[in-house]
Amino acid sequence: MTWDKILKIKIRNLSDIKRLGKEYAVEDMYEGMIISEEEYESLNTKEKQKYHSAFETLIRRYDDKKALSQELAFHVKMKGRILQNSKLPTYNKIDNTRYTDELKTKVENQERKRKEREERRQKREEGRERREKLLQGRLERRKRREERRKREQELKRPESPINQIIVDYFKIYNNMYGRNPTLAEIEEEEERPLTVDEIESFKVYNERFIRKSWINILKARDIKIPKKRKQGKVDTSKYYTTRFKQSEPVRRSANLKRLKELQNTGSKLESQIEYIRRRLEFFNTPFLQLSEDDREEFEDSFKYEKEEYPDAKNPEDVYNQEKKTLQEDMIEFATNYGKVVAEMKKLKEELGE
């Protein structure tokens, strides 16, 4: 409303002036009602409540344009603190310096808490990723152990039982003649052809018994072994056919193929040795000095993987068992790598590289 319209209004008393001020100049009326900080502090609790209630009523009734929405929220908050007997202080106006500092501190605290939450979330993500990598490593090691056990079981095949007749003839002939019998001699003694089972037992037992040569048998019987007489060199080539000699191109092609296979094997062994070396660096740290996340991994293994660690009595036993397994793997892979390198060197010398 313009001043020319306001001047046309008949003003009878002071209440008409206040009513016009509230209706057409609510912001000016609000500013006029504000008291100083010293006056506000001198008020008692009930008077402070009435002070903020008056501002709330004024703004709610006459501020149609919502120009004082922030001020309304401020006075409602202060009134609420008074009614709830809060330990937080109250202020006379929204732009009070102490209230501004309080809001600034609140915003800073909120920002700090947000950053802390973000850091905790990021650490949890990193810990989850690290645990997933460690779990993947455990699964790979378990797979290798299972493969190694499988190979060992295949190598440890049960030995077939030996026929007692074959054992008896071996004992008789070694005691009487100091040597092993032949199939023909056993058949002649038995006066019958040997069965398939007896022939198979003879072959198996002969392979075992051959380890004890006739020299060891004579030594066991305290018989002096005569030294072998020196004889001149005898040319025996006329009694045998000439040995087959592989052609140079064929032998070179075979050597190149074998060299390539060894290089691939060596590369795989190098990567496995490097992985184990890095893992062993981790195990250089004693169990009690590990971080909380690292110890948690061994505690989980102790709780949920008891079949894999049957002898473990605590998480530290799991740690020691993992370390021992890695050391055994390192010895095995390093030995195989040494053999591969030696064979590669020999092939390169033959190839003239």
C-alpha positions in Angstrom: 0.0 0.0 0.0 1.3 3.4 -1.0 1.5 6.4 1.4 -1.3 8.3 -0.4 -3.7 5.4 0.4 -2.4 5.2 4.0 -3.0 8.9 4.5 -6.7 8.5 3.5 -7.3 6.0 6.4 -8.8 7.6 9.4 -6.6 7.0 12.4 -8.5 7.4 15.6 -6.0 6.2 18.2 -2.6 4.4 18.8 -4.0 0.9 18.3 -5.0 1.9 14.7 -1.4 2.9 14.0 -0.1 -0.4 15.4 -2.6 -2.3 13.3 -1.6 -0.5 10.1 2.1 -1.1 11.0 1.5 -4.8 11.4 -0.5 -5.2 8.3 1.5 -3.1 5.9 5.0 -2.8 7.5 5.5 -6.1 9.3 9.2 -6.1 8.8 9.6 -2.6 10.3 7.4 -3.6 13.2 9.6 -6.7 13.8 12.7 -4.6 13.9 11.1 -2.2 16.3 10.1 -5.0 18.7 13.7 -6.3 19.0 15.4 -5.5 22.3 19.1 -5.3 23.0 21.1 -8.3 24.3 21.6 -6.7 27.7 17.9 -6.2 28.1 17.1 -9.7 27.0 19.6 -11.2 29.5 17.9 -9.3 32.3 14.5 -11.0 31.5 13.4 -14.1 33.4 12.4 -17.4 31.8 8.7 -16.6 31.5 9.4 -13.1 30.1 11.8 -14.6 27.5 9.1 -17.1 26.5 6.5 -14.3 26.0 9.1 -12.3 24.0 9.6 -15.1 21.5 5.9 -16.0 21.5 5.0 -12.4 20.5 7.4 -12.5 17.5 6.0 -15.9 16.5 2.4 -14.6 16.6 3.3 -11.4 14.7 5.0 -13.3 11.8 2.4 -16.1 11.6 -0.5 -13.6 11.4 0.8 -10.8 9.2 3.8 -12.1 7.2 1.8 -13.2 4.1 4.9 -12.9 1.8 7.0 -15.2 4.0 9.7 -12.6 4.2 10.5 -13.5 7.8 10.5 -17.3 7.5 14.0 -17.6 8.9 13.2 -15.3 11.8 10.1 -17.4 12.6 12.1 -20.6 12.7 14.6 -18.9 15.0 12.0 -17.7 17.6 10.2 -21.1 17.5 13.6 -22.8 18.3 14.3 -20.4 21.1 10.9 -20.8 22.6 11.3 -24.6 22.3 14.6 -24.4 24.3 12.9 -22.5 27.0 9.9 -24.8 27.3 12.2 -28.0 27.3 14.5 -26.5 29.9 17.4 -27.1 27.6 21.0 -26.4 28.6 21.5 -24.6 25.3 21.4 -20.8 25.5 18.8 -18.5 24.0 19.3 -15.3 22.1 17.4 -12.1 21.4 17.7 -12.0 17.6 18.7 -14.1 14.7 21.8 -12.1 13.7 23.2 -12.3 17.3 27.0 -13.0 17.0 27.0 -15.8 19.5 24.1 -17.5 17.7 25.9 -17.1 14.4 29.0 -18.8 15.9 26.8 -21.6 17.3 25.4 -22.3 13.8 28.8 -22.1 12.3 30.2 -24.6 14.9 27.1 -26.9 14.3 27.8 -26.8 10.5 31.5 -27.6 11.0 30.6 -30.5 13.4 28.1 -31.9 10.8 30.8 -31.6 8.1 33.4 -33.3 10.3 31.0 -36.1 11.2 30.2 -36.6 7.5 33.9 -36.8 6.6 34.4 -39.3 9.5 31.5 -41.4 8.2 33.0 -41.3 4.7 36.4 -42.3 5.9 35.0 -45.2 7.9 33.0 -46.4 4.9 36.1 -46.1 2.7 38.1 -48.1 5.2 35.4 -50.8 5.4 35.4 -51.0 1.6 39.2 -51.3 1.5 39.1 -54.0 4.3 36.4 -55.9 2.3 38.5 -55.8 -0.8 41.6 -56.9 1.1 39.7 -59.8 2.7 38.4 -60.8 -0.7 41.9 -60.9 -2.1 43.1 -62.9 0.9 40.2 -65.3 0.6 41.0 -65.7 -3.1 44.6 -66.5 -2.2 43.4 -69.0 0.4 41.2 -70.7 -2.2 44.1 -70.9 -4.6 46.4 -72.4 -2.0 43.8 -74.8 -1.0 43.4 -75.9 -4.6 47.1 -76.4 -4.9 47.2 -78.4 -1.7 44.4 -80.6 -2.9 46.2 -81.1 -6.2 49.4 -82.0 -4.4 47.6 -84.4 -2.1 46.0 -86.0 -5.2 49.4 -86.5 -6.8 50.8 -87.9 -3.6 47.9 -90.4 -3.3 48.4 -91.4 -6.9 52.1 -92.0 -6.3 51.3 -94.0 -3.1 49.4 -96.8 -4.8 48.9 -99.9 -2.7 51.5 -102.6 -3.4 50.0 -105.8 -4.7 50.5 -108.9 -2.4 53.4 -111.2 -3.4 52.7 -114.9 -3.8 54.4 -116.9 -1.0 55.9 -119.4 -3.4 57.9 -116.7 -5.1 59.2 -115.3 -1.8 60.3 -118.8 -0.7 62.2 -119.4 -3.9 64.0 -116.1 -3.6 65.1 -116.9 -0.1 66.3 -120.4 -1.1 68.3 -119.3 -4.1 69.9 -116.3 -2.3 70.9 -118.5 0.7 72.2 -121.4 -1.6 73.6 -119.6 -4.6 73.7 -115.9 -3.6 71.4 -114.8 -6.5 67.8 -114.5 -7.5 66.0 -117.3 -9.3 64.7 -117.1 -12.8 61.2 -118.0 -14.0 62.4 -121.1 -15.8 64.2 -122.3 -12.7 61.0 -121.9 -10.6 58.9 -123.7 -13.2 61.4 -126.5 -13.3 61.3 -126.9 -9.5 57.5 -126.8 -9.5 57.3 -129.1 -12.5 54.4 -127.0 -13.9 53.9 -123.7 -15.7 53.5 -120.7 -13.4 50.1 -118.9 -13.2 49.6 -115.3 -14.3 49.5 -114.2 -10.6 52.7 -115.9 -9.8 54.5 -114.4 -12.9 53.3 -110.9 -11.9 54.4 -111.5 -8.3 57.8 -112.6 -9.6 58.3 -109.4 -11.6 57.2 -107.1 -8.7 59.3 -108.9 -6.1 62.3 -109.1 -8.4 62.2 -105.3 -8.8 62.1 -104.9 -5.0 64.8 -107.5 -4.3 67.1 -106.2 -7.0 68.0 -103.3 -4.8 69.9 -105.7 -2.6 72.7 -106.7 -5.1 74.7 -109.8 -4.7 77.5 -107.7 -3.3 75.4 -106.5 -0.3 74.2 -110.1 0.3 77.8 -111.4 0.4 78.8 -108.5 2.7 75.9 -109.5 5.1 77.3 -113.1 5.1 80.9 -111.9 5.9 82.2 -113.3 2.6 85.3 -111.5 1.2 84.6 -110.1 -2.2 87.5 -110.6 -4.6 88.7 -107.6 -6.6 87.9 -107.7 -10.3 90.9 -108.6 -12.4 92.2 -106.1 -14.8 91.6 -107.1 -18.4 92.6 -105.6 -21.7 90.0 -103.7 -23.7 87.9 -106.1 -25.6 86.2 -104.9 -28.8 82.6 -106.1 -28.5 81.2 -104.1 -31.4 81.3 -107.2 -33.7 78.8 -108.9 -31.4 76.1 -106.1 -31.6 74.4 -104.2 -34.3 75.4 -100.5 -34.7 73.4 -98.1 -32.4 70.8 -96.0 -34.2 71.9 -92.4 -34.5 69.2 -89.7 -34.7 69.7 -87.2 -37.6 70.9 -83.7 -36.6 67.8 -81.8 -37.9 65.4 -84.1 -36.1 67.4 -83.9 -32.8 67.6 -80.1 -33.1 63.9 -79.8 -33.7 63.1 -82.0 -30.6 65.6 -80.0 -28.5 63.9 -76.7 -29.6 60.5 -78.0 -28.7 61.7 -79.2 -25.3 63.4 -75.9 -24.7 60.2 -74.0 -25.4 58.3 -76.2 -22.9 60.9 -75.7 -20.3 60.8 -71.9 -20.8 57.0 -71.9 -20.3 57.3 -74.1 -17.2 60.1 -71.8 -15.8 57.9 -68.7 -16.3 55.0 -70.3 -14.4 57.4 -71.3 -11.6 58.8 -67.8 -11.4 55.4 -66.2 -10.9 54.5 -68.8 -8.3 57.8 -68.3 -6.4 57.3 -64.5 -6.5 53.8 -64.8 -5.1 55.0 -67.1 -2.3 57.9 -64.7 -1.6 55.5 -61.8 -1.2 53.3 -63.8 1.1 56.3 -64.9 3.2 57.2 -61.2 3.7 53.8 -60.8 5.3 54.5 -63.7 7.6 57.8 -62.1 8.8 55.6 -60.1 11.2 54.8 -62.0 14.4 51.1 -62.9 14.9 50.6 -60.6 17.9 52.0 -57.6 16.0 49.6 -58.0 13.0 46.8 -55.5 12.4 43.3 -56.1 13.7 42.0 -56.8 10.1 44.8 -59.4 9.5 44.2 -61.2 12.8 40.5 -61.2 12.0 41.2 -63.2 8.9 43.0 -66.0 10.8 40.2 -65.9 13.5 37.6 -66.4 10.7 39.7 -69.3 9.3 39.9 -70.9 12.8 36.2 -70.6 13.3 34.8 -71.6 9.9 37.5 -73.8 8.3 38.2 -76.3 11.0 38.4 -79.2 8.4 41.3 -77.5 6.7 43.1 -76.9 10.1 42.2 -79.9 12.3 45.2 -79.5 14.6 44.8 -75.8 15.2 43.9 -74.8 18.8 43.8 -71.1 18.2 44.1 -68.5 15.4 47.9 -68.4 15.9 48.2 -72.1 15.0 46.4 -71.3 11.8 48.9 -68.5 11.1 51.9 -70.9 11.8 50.4 -73.7 9.6 49.9 -71.3 6.7 53.5 -70.1 7.1 54.8 -73.7 7.1 52.8 -74.6 4.0 54.2 -71.6 2.2 57.7 -72.5 3.2 57.2 -76.1 1.9 55.8 -74.7 -1.4 58.7 -72.4 -1.8 61.2 -75.3 -1.3 59.3 -77.5 -3.8 58.9 -74.7 -6.5 62.6 -73.5 -6.0 63.9 -77.1 -6.5 61.8 -77.7 -9.6 62.9 -74.3 -11.0 66.5 -75.2 -10.4 66.1 -78.5 -12.3 64.4 -76.6 -15.2 67.2 -74.0 -15.4 69.8 -76.7 -15.4 68.1 -78.6 -18.2 67.6 -75.4 -20.2 71.3 -74.6 -19.9 72.3 -78.1 -21.1 69.9 -77.8 -24.1 71.3 -74.4 -25.0 74.8 -75.7 -25.0 73.8 -78.5 -27.4 72.0 -76.0 -29.6 75.0 -73.7 -29.6 73.2 -70.7 -28.1 
